[in-house]
């Protein structure tokens, strides 16, 4: 499916000159940072006449404040900010709004915040296109009904965000006619990739397609490939295929534009009924009413680019899922993830299944 042309967005709104801010997490991986910048450039082409800038919470420049400063320098009086993230977990719900609120209070700039990309028809279509491209390179004699689709999400300590990955999986499996579908995660929660795949092979499918439901490259995508390869080497009788992540697919860019338009129309609707900070979600009752604040100020703007890889991350910095310590500590207070000790979760990341202890936060900060 190709993206359809949209009507130009008015450069002037009821609160003055409009500008768009794309808010990313940031990464020490240079390819991931470059891909995010490329996505922001793609959004500029879809919003002619409207200033578009971007920034990161940590580990990369420009930081969020830099992007906001750039918009103000262009005369922007009303910023439409959108999180450059697939699902809303702690970064989208707490960290980014905290930075935006602080900046707005300091400068008087009006900033309205939109929602994440979420479970969206266009995002499902973009994901299907990446999977179809992968299947085009494979042996056509293996029927779709004899193929297992494994969708790998980033993984979060927020069950609402994790459950959205499962919905994406079902939409793809049912829409594309796969024989079965499984949802795995790259970190923080369970089941992780390697133990999850070792369970999945017992279902007896001839082919397994592993699709990382990620926007960009990075250490987590590399880890997914490496842990998939471990299982594949133990099971040569099964064909393993690796699909590409989403990247700046045209339908992803179209979804970003829709999120901006929602802010303009005042139609942004967050999912509060299953938000662990607003409702007593099963197992996370203690986090209701947690204060909205950013934990990234101490690493904001640090540009310790990883030098172990040329450009695309190989996962050399954490071959067994254990990150090499940063010279700047990233430790701060977070509510403990209640399922951290699950046998298919964070403690199963070690080589050959040997348990290692990894905090939810140390994994969450490795995203692209």
C-alpha positions in Angstrom: 0.0 0.0 0.0 1.3 3.5 -0.9 0.7 6.5 1.3 -2.0 8.9 0.2 -1.5 12.6 -0.2 -2.8 14.8 2.7 -4.0 18.3 2.8 -1.3 20.9 3.8 -1.2 21.7 7.5 -1.9 25.4 8.2 1.3 27.1 9.3 -0.7 29.5 11.6 -3.0 28.2 14.3 -5.3 30.0 16.9 -2.3 30.2 19.2 0.2 31.6 16.7 2.8 30.1 14.4 2.9 26.3 14.5 5.9 24.1 14.8 6.3 20.3 15.3 8.7 18.6 17.7 9.5 14.9 17.4 10.7 13.6 20.8 13.0 10.6 20.8 14.8 8.6 23.4 18.3 8.7 22.0 20.9 6.0 21.6 24.7 5.6 21.7 24.3 3.7 18.4 25.1 6.0 15.5 23.0 4.2 13.0 19.9 4.5 15.2 20.5 8.2 15.8 20.9 8.7 12.0 17.7 6.8 11.3 15.8 9.0 13.7 17.1 12.1 12.1 16.1 10.7 8.7 12.6 10.0 9.9 12.3 13.7 11.1 13.4 14.8 7.7 10.8 12.6 6.1 8.1 14.2 8.3 9.3 17.7 7.1 8.4 16.7 3.6 4.9 15.8 4.7 4.4 19.1 6.6 5.6 21.8 4.1 5.7 25.3 5.5 5.6 24.1 9.1 8.9 24.0 11.0 9.8 20.5 12.2 12.6 19.7 14.7 13.6 16.8 16.9 15.6 16.0 20.0 16.5 13.2 22.4 16.1 12.4 26.1 19.7 11.1 26.4 22.9 9.8 24.8 22.5 11.9 21.7 22.2 15.5 20.4 20.3 17.5 19.8 18.5 17.2 23.2 14.8 18.1 23.5 15.6 21.6 24.7 17.8 22.2 21.6 15.0 21.3 19.3 12.6 23.5 21.1 15.1 26.4 21.0 15.4 25.9 17.3 11.6 26.2 16.9 11.5 29.3 18.9 14.3 30.8 16.9 12.1 30.3 13.8 9.2 32.3 15.4 7.2 29.3 16.5 4.6 30.2 19.2 2.8 26.9 19.5 4.6 23.5 19.5 2.9 20.3 18.6 5.1 17.6 20.3 4.8 13.9 19.5 6.7 11.0 21.0 8.8 9.2 18.5 7.9 5.9 20.0 5.8 2.9 19.1 4.0 2.5 22.5 3.5 4.6 25.6 5.5 3.4 28.5 7.5 5.4 31.0 9.5 7.5 28.5 6.4 8.7 26.7 4.2 9.0 29.8 6.7 10.5 32.3 10.1 11.5 31.0 9.2 13.5 27.8 6.2 15.3 29.3 8.3 16.3 32.3 10.9 17.9 30.0 8.3 19.6 27.9 6.4 21.0 30.9 9.6 22.4 32.5 10.5 24.1 29.2 7.0 25.5 28.8 7.0 26.9 32.3 10.5 28.5 31.8 9.8 30.1 28.5 6.0 30.6 28.2 6.0 28.6 25.0 2.7 26.8 24.4 3.4 23.0 23.9 0.7 20.5 23.3 1.6 16.8 23.5 0.3 14.1 21.2 0.1 10.4 21.6 2.5 7.6 20.5 2.2 5.7 17.2 0.3 2.9 19.0 -1.8 0.1 17.5 -2.7 1.7 14.2 -4.0 0.4 10.8 -1.1 2.1 8.9 1.5 0.8 11.3 0.1 -2.8 10.9 0.3 -2.3 7.1 3.9 -1.1 7.4 4.8 -4.1 9.5 3.2 -6.4 7.0 5.2 -4.9 4.2 8.5 -5.6 6.0 7.4 -9.2 6.6 6.3 -9.7 3.0 9.7 -8.3 1.8 11.4 -10.9 4.0 9.2 -13.8 2.6 9.9 -12.7 -1.0 13.5 -13.7 -0.4 12.6 -17.2 0.9 11.6 -20.5 -0.6 8.0 -20.1 -1.9 7.3 -23.8 -1.4 6.7 -23.4 2.3 3.1 -22.4 2.8 2.0 -19.6 5.0 0.1 -22.0 7.2 3.3 -23.9 7.9 5.0 -20.7 9.0 5.2 -19.3 12.6 5.4 -15.5 12.9 7.3 -14.2 16.0 6.9 -10.5 16.7 9.5 -9.1 19.1 8.7 -6.0 21.0 11.1 -3.9 22.9 9.8 -4.9 26.3 8.8 -2.5 29.1 7.9 -2.5 32.8 4.5 -1.2 31.6 2.0 -4.0 31.0 -0.1 -1.8 28.8 2.7 -1.2 26.3 3.6 -4.9 26.4 0.1 -5.9 25.7 -0.1 -3.7 22.6 2.7 -5.8 21.0 0.5 -8.9 21.4 -2.3 -7.1 19.6 0.0 -6.2 16.7 1.0 -9.9 16.5 -2.6 -11.1 16.3 -3.5 -8.5 13.6 -0.5 -9.6 11.5 -1.1 -13.4 12.0 -4.7 -13.3 11.2 -4.4 -10.7 8.4 -1.5 -12.5 6.7 -2.7 -16.1 7.3 0.3 -17.4 9.3 -0.1 -20.8 10.9 0.6 -19.4 14.4 1.9 -16.3 16.1 4.0 -15.7 19.2 5.0 -12.4 21.0 8.4 -12.1 22.5 10.4 -9.2 24.0 14.0 -8.0 23.8 14.3 -7.1 27.5 12.7 -6.1 30.8 9.7 -8.5 30.6 9.0 -12.0 29.5 9.3 -14.2 27.4 12.6 -13.0 26.0 13.8 -14.0 22.6 15.9 -17.1 23.2 13.8 -18.9 25.8 10.7 -17.9 23.9 12.0 -19.3 20.6 13.0 -22.5 22.3 9.4 -22.9 23.4 8.1 -22.0 20.0 10.0 -24.6 18.1 8.1 -27.3 20.0 5.0 -26.3 17.9 6.5 -28.1 14.9 6.5 -25.4 12.2 8.8 -25.7 9.3 9.6 -22.0 9.1 9.8 -19.2 11.7 9.8 -15.6 10.8 11.3 -13.3 13.4 10.1 -9.7 13.1 11.5 -7.0 15.4 8.6 -4.5 15.9 11.1 -1.6 16.3 11.4 1.8 14.7 15.1 1.8 14.4 18.3 -0.2 14.6 20.3 -0.6 17.8 21.7 -3.0 20.3 18.3 -4.6 21.0 17.7 -5.4 17.3 21.2 -6.8 17.1 20.5 -8.9 20.3 17.3 -10.3 18.7 19.3 -11.4 15.7 22.0 -13.0 17.7 19.7 -14.9 20.1 17.7 -16.0 17.1 20.9 -17.3 15.5 21.7 -19.3 18.6 18.4 -21.2 18.4 18.6 -21.6 14.6 22.0 -23.2 14.9 20.6 -25.8 17.3 17.7 -26.6 15.0 18.9 -26.8 11.4 15.7 -28.6 10.4 13.7 -25.3 10.9 14.1 -22.4 8.5 14.6 -19.1 10.4 14.0 -15.8 8.6 14.7 -12.3 10.0 12.5 -9.5 8.8 13.6 -5.9 8.9 12.4 -3.4 11.5 10.0 -0.6 10.5 12.4 2.3 9.9 11.0 5.2 7.9 8.5 3.3 6.0 6.1 5.8 4.2 3.1 4.5 6.3 5.1 5.2 9.5 5.6 8.7 8.4 1.9 9.0 7.5 1.1 7.9 11.1 3.3 10.5 12.6 1.6 13.2 10.5 -1.8 11.9 11.8 -0.6 12.2 15.4 0.3 15.9 14.7 -3.1 16.5 13.1 -4.8 14.9 16.2 -3.1 17.5 18.4 -4.3 20.3 16.1 -7.9 19.1 16.3 -7.8 18.4 20.0 -8.5 14.7 19.4 -5.5 13.2 21.2 -6.8 10.4 23.3 -4.4 8.6 25.7 -5.3 5.1 27.0 -5.8 5.9 30.7 -8.0 2.9 31.6 -5.0 0.5 31.5 -2.3 3.0 32.5 -0.5 1.8 35.6 0.0 5.3 36.9 -3.8 6.1 36.8 -5.6 2.8 37.5 -5.0 -0.2 39.7 -3.6 -2.5 37.0 -3.2 -6.1 38.2 0.2 -6.5 39.8 1.2 -2.8 39.5 -1.2 -1.3 42.1 1.7 0.4 44.0 2.5 2.7 41.0 -0.9 4.5 40.9 -0.3 8.2 41.3 3.5 8.1 40.8 4.9 11.6 40.2 5.5 12.6 36.6 9.2 13.4 36.4 12.1 12.8 34.1 15.0 10.6 35.2 17.2 11.5 32.2 18.6 14.9 33.2 22.0 13.5 34.3 22.7 11.8 30.9 20.9 14.4 28.7 23.1 15.4 25.8 25.9 13.0 26.6 27.3 11.8 23.3 29.3 8.7 24.3 28.8 7.1 20.9 29.7 3.4 21.0 33.0 2.8 19.2 32.9 -1.0 19.2 31.0 -1.1 15.9 31.6 0.9 12.7 28.0 2.1 12.2 25.3 -0.5 12.7 25.2 -2.1 16.1 26.5 -5.6 16.3 25.6 -6.1 20.0 29.3 -6.3 20.9 28.7 -4.0 23.9 26.5 -6.6 25.5 27.0 -10.0 23.9 25.1 -11.9 26.6 22.6 -9.2 27.4 24.8 -7.6 30.1 25.6 -4.0 29.1 29.2 -2.8 29.5 29.0 -0.2 32.2 28.8 3.4 31.1 31.4 5.9 32.5 28.3 7.9 33.6 26.0 6.0 35.9 22.4 5.6 34.8 21.1 4.4 38.1 18.1 6.1 39.6 15.0 5.2 41.5 12.3 3.2 39.7 9.5 1.0 41.0 10.7 -2.6 40.9 9.2 -4.7 38.0 7.1 -7.3 39.8 7.9 -10.1 37.3 11.7 -9.5 37.2 12.4 -13.0 38.4 10.3 -14.8 35.9 12.3 -17.8 34.5 11.7 -16.6 30.9 12.5 -13.0 31.7 15.5 -10.7 32.4 17.4 -13.2 34.5 17.6 -15.7 31.6 19.7 -13.4 29.4 23.1 -15.0 30.2 25.0 -17.2 27.8 23.7 -20.7 27.4 20.8 -19.8 29.6 23.0 -19.0 32.7 21.1 -16.5 34.9 22.2 -13.0 35.1 20.7 -10.2 37.1 19.7 -7.1 35.0 17.5 -4.3 36.3 14.6 -3.2 34.2 16.0 0.2 34.0 19.4 -0.9 32.6 17.6 -2.7 29.8 15.1 0.0 29.1 17.8 2.6 28.5 19.3 0.5 25.7 16.6 1.2 23.3 17.2 3.1 20.0 
